[in-house]
Amino acid sequence: MNLSDSRTGGTEPRRVSAMEAVLSHLRDAIERGAYAVGDKLPSEAELCRTLGVSRPVLREALRALQTMGLTVSRTGKGTFVVADAVGEPTFGDYAAGDLLEVRRHVELPVARYAARRRTPENLDLLNHLLDRMDRETDTTAWVAMDTLFHLTVAESTQNPVFRRVIEEIRDALARQSAFLNQLGDRREQSDHEHRAIVEALTDGSEDDALAAMSHHLDRVETTLAAIVRPPGAHPPTDTTTEERSR
């Protein structure tokens, strides 16, 4: 089956990458039982041929399936299905839901205090980070700066306890960021949300800072929910597929 481009009427659809299209196809096949737990997926060569994609695109999709916990790759043997639904992800020592709950109780007041107490040096560092993140092309480096951004906002409260709390969950934040970027295409949205937070801090508006941070965490939660969708549910159809063989 060749994954063909399609458009739907109405508003301009979001473009879906070749990897996302392949990932969605394979995930749906696993969730509906076309590939059962214990089954070996077809070879890379066969999947490339039937899906009409390049090997790099396919391998990226296979890595994403492993990140979701649906498959495991066994050297010299192939890729095997190990689950038929995506469970709640764990980032380091923390479940996604637990991490988000704590972030709301910590980072929302952090945003308020940071708007009240930030220094010119704090703002300079945050704006420098935003500029670097805009230019960064390496995802791993961007993820590291993403966690540094949240740590710097905490430092802007001038309360070392807030900084220590964010430092404690820093590894989990990095894992979550990498997960959302690989499977939820969050990077560009995150950049815009981070900039809104810094604009509120610059203005010294506690209410705007709270709203901007709340929106950021809402988007994180929404993206996680879309990735860990109920069995049988399907992603939105108002999408187009980008050129597949790059």
Kinemage of the C-alpha trace (Angstrom):
@kinemage 1
@onewidth
@group {chain A} dominant
@subgroup {mainchain}
@vectorlist {calphas} color= white
{ca met a 1} P 0.000 0.000 0.000
{ca asn a 2} L 1.465 3.317 -1.017
{ca leu a 3} L 0.904 6.240 1.369
{ca ser a 4} L -0.512 8.920 -0.908
{ca asp a 5} L -0.921 12.634 -0.336
{ca ser a 6} L -4.441 13.919 0.314
{ca arg a 7} L -6.208 17.159 1.169
{ca thr a 8} L -9.466 17.841 2.857
{ca gly a 9} L -11.741 20.812 2.495
{ca gly a 10} L -12.133 23.616 5.019
{ca thr a 11} L -9.276 25.238 6.845
{ca glu a 12} L -5.681 24.792 5.713
{ca pro a 13} L -4.582 21.395 7.085
{ca arg a 14} L -1.412 20.758 9.047
{ca arg a 15} L 1.263 19.054 6.990
{ca val a 16} L 2.106 15.577 8.213
{ca ser a 17} L 5.640 14.332 7.701
{ca ala a 18} L 6.433 11.081 5.960
{ca met a 19} L 7.548 9.603 9.284
{ca glu a 20} L 4.244 10.558 10.949
{ca ala a 21} L 2.280 8.935 8.112
{ca val a 22} L 4.274 5.694 8.361
{ca leu a 23} L 4.091 5.711 12.154
{ca ser a 24} L 0.329 6.205 12.103
{ca his a 25} L -0.103 3.375 9.582
{ca leu a 26} L 2.015 0.904 11.568
{ca arg a 27} L 0.541 1.916 14.907
{ca asp a 28} L -3.008 1.493 13.608
{ca ala a 29} L -2.090 -1.929 12.209
{ca ile a 30} L -0.761 -3.009 15.594
{ca glu a 31} L -3.724 -1.617 17.537
{ca arg a 32} L -6.312 -3.305 15.321
{ca gly a 33} L -4.481 -6.644 15.515
{ca ala a 34} L -3.050 -6.885 12.015
{ca tyr a 35} L 0.250 -7.412 13.835
{ca ala a 36} L -0.370 -9.203 17.142
{ca val a 37} L 1.811 -9.190 20.240
{ca gly a 38} L 4.729 -11.493 19.523
{ca asp a 39} L 4.567 -11.000 15.747
{ca lys a 40} L 7.592 -9.889 13.795
{ca leu a 41} L 7.068 -6.909 11.527
{ca pro a 42} L 7.959 -7.307 7.849
{ca ser a 43} L 11.547 -6.556 6.908
{ca glu a 44} L 12.648 -2.970 6.323
{ca ala a 45} L 12.999 -3.637 2.623
{ca glu a 46} L 9.467 -4.995 2.402
{ca leu a 47} L 7.964 -2.145 4.411
{ca cys a 48} L 9.800 0.454 2.320
{ca arg a 49} L 8.479 -1.139 -0.832
{ca thr a 50} L 4.849 -1.523 0.322
{ca leu a 51} L 4.636 1.912 1.974
{ca gly a 52} L 6.585 3.741 -0.719
{ca val a 53} L 9.052 5.442 1.638
{ca ser a 54} L 12.803 5.635 2.021
{ca arg a 55} L 14.715 3.559 4.556
{ca pro a 56} L 15.669 6.578 6.750
{ca val a 57} L 11.991 7.553 7.011
{ca leu a 58} L 10.985 3.999 7.906
{ca arg a 59} L 13.712 3.670 10.521
{ca glu a 60} L 12.617 6.888 12.181
{ca ala a 61} L 9.064 5.549 12.389
{ca leu a 62} L 10.303 2.231 13.808
{ca arg a 63} L 12.276 4.096 16.481
{ca ala a 64} L 9.101 6.013 17.358
{ca leu a 65} L 7.170 2.742 17.740
{ca gln a 66} L 9.827 1.599 20.213
{ca thr a 67} L 9.598 4.891 22.102
{ca met a 68} L 5.848 4.308 22.405
{ca gly a 69} L 6.542 0.860 23.855
{ca leu a 70} L 4.746 -0.981 21.052
{ca thr a 71} L 7.760 -2.781 19.592
{ca val a 72} L 11.270 -3.898 20.409
{ca ser a 73} L 14.170 -4.305 18.000
{ca arg a 74} L 16.299 -7.430 18.364
{ca thr a 75} L 19.682 -7.254 16.677
{ca gly a 76} L 19.902 -9.636 13.759
{ca lys a 77} L 16.306 -10.785 14.209
{ca gly a 78} L 14.088 -7.815 13.409
{ca thr a 79} L 11.345 -5.770 15.057
{ca phe a 80} L 8.743 -7.504 17.215
{ca val a 81} L 5.404 -6.301 18.600
{ca val a 82} L 5.379 -6.281 22.413
{ca ala a 83} L 2.155 -4.332 23.150
{ca asp a 84} L -1.104 -3.596 21.341
{ca ala a 85} L -1.744 -0.158 22.894
{ca val a 86} L 0.331 2.770 24.081
{ca gly a 87} L 0.388 2.991 27.877
{ca glu a 88} L 1.125 6.045 29.972
{ca pro a 89} L 4.775 6.911 29.314
{ca thr a 90} L 7.331 7.108 32.103
{ca phe a 91} L 10.068 9.724 32.018
{ca gly a 92} L 12.945 8.515 34.120
{ca asp a 93} L 11.467 7.770 37.550
{ca tyr a 94} L 8.174 9.576 36.998
{ca ala a 95} L 4.931 8.714 35.199
{ca ala a 96} L 3.760 11.370 32.749
{ca gly a 97} L 0.626 12.198 34.739
{ca asp a 98} L 2.521 12.554 38.012
{ca leu a 99} L 5.117 14.784 36.376
{ca leu a 100} L 2.494 17.075 34.828
{ca glu a 101} L 0.567 17.324 38.111
{ca val a 102} L 3.676 18.469 39.955
{ca arg a 103} L 4.652 20.857 37.170
{ca arg a 104} L 1.308 22.631 37.508
{ca his a 105} L 1.738 23.025 41.269
{ca val a 106} L 5.333 24.250 40.903
{ca glu a 107} L 5.695 26.085 37.585
{ca leu a 108} L 2.504 28.150 37.806
{ca pro a 109} L 3.537 29.902 41.036
{ca val a 110} L 7.086 30.025 39.659
{ca ala a 111} L 5.779 32.081 36.727
{ca arg a 112} L 4.065 34.541 39.088
{ca tyr a 113} L 7.097 34.998 41.329
{ca ala a 114} L 9.436 35.245 38.338
{ca ala a 115} L 7.330 38.069 36.861
{ca arg a 116} L 7.577 39.916 40.172
{ca arg a 117} L 11.262 39.322 40.937
{ca arg a 118} L 13.163 38.727 37.684
{ca thr a 119} L 16.302 40.752 37.162
{ca pro a 120} L 17.659 42.233 33.929
{ca glu a 121} L 20.279 39.459 33.997
{ca asn a 122} L 17.569 36.804 34.194
{ca leu a 123} L 15.762 38.323 31.213
{ca asp a 124} L 18.981 38.587 29.206
{ca leu a 125} L 19.704 34.900 29.786
{ca leu a 126} L 16.157 33.852 28.883
{ca asn a 127} L 16.165 35.876 25.676
{ca his a 128} L 19.586 34.481 24.784
{ca leu a 129} L 18.226 30.961 25.264
{ca leu a 130} L 15.209 31.718 23.070
{ca asp a 131} L 17.464 32.985 20.288
{ca arg a 132} L 19.679 29.901 20.517
{ca met a 133} L 16.662 27.579 20.472
{ca asp a 134} L 15.283 29.322 17.384
{ca arg a 135} L 18.559 28.680 15.539
{ca glu a 136} L 19.331 25.200 16.874
{ca thr a 137} L 19.056 22.375 14.352
{ca asp a 138} L 20.114 19.493 16.594
{ca thr a 139} L 17.146 18.070 18.509
{ca thr a 140} L 19.237 16.776 21.414
{ca ala a 141} L 20.802 20.198 21.926
{ca trp a 142} L 17.380 21.866 21.705
{ca val a 143} L 15.975 19.523 24.366
{ca ala a 144} L 18.863 20.405 26.692
{ca met a 145} L 18.100 24.104 26.221
{ca asp a 146} L 14.389 23.453 26.774
{ca thr a 147} L 15.078 22.118 30.270
{ca leu a 148} L 17.564 24.938 30.904
{ca phe a 149} L 14.833 27.426 29.997
{ca his a 150} L 12.523 26.096 32.715
{ca leu a 151} L 15.373 26.016 35.204
{ca thr a 152} L 16.197 29.648 34.398
{ca val a 153} L 12.581 30.724 34.892
{ca ala a 154} L 12.735 29.058 38.318
{ca glu a 155} L 15.983 30.879 39.084
{ca ser a 156} L 14.214 34.134 38.204
{ca thr a 157} L 12.028 33.741 41.307
{ca gln a 158} L 15.151 34.362 43.433
{ca asn a 159} L 13.971 31.419 45.566
{ca pro a 160} L 16.549 28.605 45.599
{ca val a 161} L 13.932 26.033 46.627
{ca phe a 162} L 12.071 26.465 43.336
{ca arg a 163} L 15.337 26.006 41.478
{ca arg a 164} L 16.098 22.847 43.453
{ca val a 165} L 12.691 21.345 42.667
{ca ile a 166} L 13.112 21.932 38.918
{ca glu a 167} L 16.669 20.599 39.125
{ca glu a 168} L 15.307 17.404 40.730
{ca ile a 169} L 12.959 16.740 37.814
{ca arg a 170} L 15.315 18.063 35.132
{ca asp a 171} L 16.099 14.630 33.677
{ca ala a 172} L 12.392 13.779 33.510
{ca leu a 173} L 11.674 17.100 31.793
{ca ala a 174} L 14.346 16.343 29.200
{ca arg a 175} L 12.925 12.873 28.551
{ca gln a 176} L 9.424 14.297 28.246
{ca ser a 177} L 10.617 17.004 25.876
{ca ala a 178} L 12.399 14.471 23.656
{ca phe a 179} L 9.300 12.218 23.651
{ca leu a 180} L 6.947 15.055 22.682
{ca asn a 181} L 9.275 16.312 19.974
{ca gln a 182} L 9.752 12.891 18.426
{ca leu a 183} L 6.094 11.892 18.513
{ca gly a 184} L 4.157 15.143 18.801
{ca asp a 185} L 6.081 17.669 16.696
{ca arg a 186} L 6.122 20.074 19.635
{ca arg a 187} L 9.276 22.091 18.986
{ca glu a 188} L 7.882 25.063 17.043
{ca gln a 189} L 4.874 25.371 19.353
{ca ser a 190} L 7.148 25.226 22.410
{ca asp a 191} L 9.314 28.018 21.025
{ca his a 192} L 6.259 30.273 20.652
{ca glu a 193} L 4.978 29.374 24.115
{ca his a 194} L 8.368 30.021 25.712
{ca arg a 195} L 8.546 33.417 24.053
{ca ala a 196} L 5.100 34.326 25.417
{ca ile a 197} L 6.300 33.430 28.903
{ca val a 198} L 9.380 35.627 28.570
{ca glu a 199} L 7.321 38.518 27.193
{ca ala a 200} L 5.090 38.317 30.274
{ca leu a 201} L 8.116 38.218 32.577
{ca thr a 202} L 9.599 41.215 30.765
{ca asp a 203} L 6.364 43.155 31.278
{ca gly a 204} L 6.348 42.143 34.935
{ca ser a 205} L 2.765 40.895 34.586
{ca glu a 206} L 2.072 38.103 37.061
{ca asp a 207} L -1.320 37.326 35.510
{ca asp a 208} L 0.084 37.135 31.975
{ca ala a 209} L 3.005 34.996 33.140
{ca leu a 210} L 0.610 32.616 34.874
{ca ala a 211} L -1.599 32.437 31.772
{ca ala a 212} L 1.370 31.842 29.451
{ca met a 213} L 2.806 29.067 31.623
{ca ser a 214} L -0.646 27.513 32.048
{ca his a 215} L -1.141 27.507 28.270
{ca his a 216} L 2.266 25.886 27.820
{ca leu a 217} L 1.436 23.076 30.251
{ca asp a 218} L -2.033 22.673 28.715
{ca arg a 219} L -0.398 22.101 25.316
{ca val a 220} L 1.987 19.557 26.807
{ca glu a 221} L -0.979 17.683 28.295
{ca thr a 222} L -2.964 17.847 25.042
{ca thr a 223} L -0.051 16.491 23.016
{ca leu a 224} L 0.516 13.655 25.475
{ca ala a 225} L -3.173 12.767 25.335
{ca ala a 226} L -3.081 12.699 21.523
{ca ile a 227} L -0.109 10.324 21.568
{ca val a 228} L -1.550 8.027 24.236
{ca arg a 229} L -4.959 7.793 22.609
{ca pro a 230} L -7.547 5.149 23.582
{ca pro a 231} L -7.426 1.866 21.615
{ca gly a 232} L -9.448 2.171 18.426
{ca ala a 233} L -9.235 5.944 18.345
{ca his a 234} L -7.685 7.556 15.307
{ca pro a 235} L -5.752 10.782 14.807
{ca pro a 236} L -7.438 13.756 13.070
{ca thr a 237} L -7.866 13.343 9.322
{ca asp a 238} L -7.364 16.996 8.336
{ca thr a 239} L -3.768 16.395 7.359
{ca thr a 240} L -1.556 16.238 4.330
{ca thr a 241} L 1.520 14.144 3.809
{ca glu a 242} L 4.828 15.753 2.921
{ca glu a 243} L 7.113 14.419 0.250
{ca arg a 244} L 8.149 10.957 1.376
{ca ser a 245} L 11.546 10.149 -0.068
{ca arg a 246} L 14.141 12.652 1.066
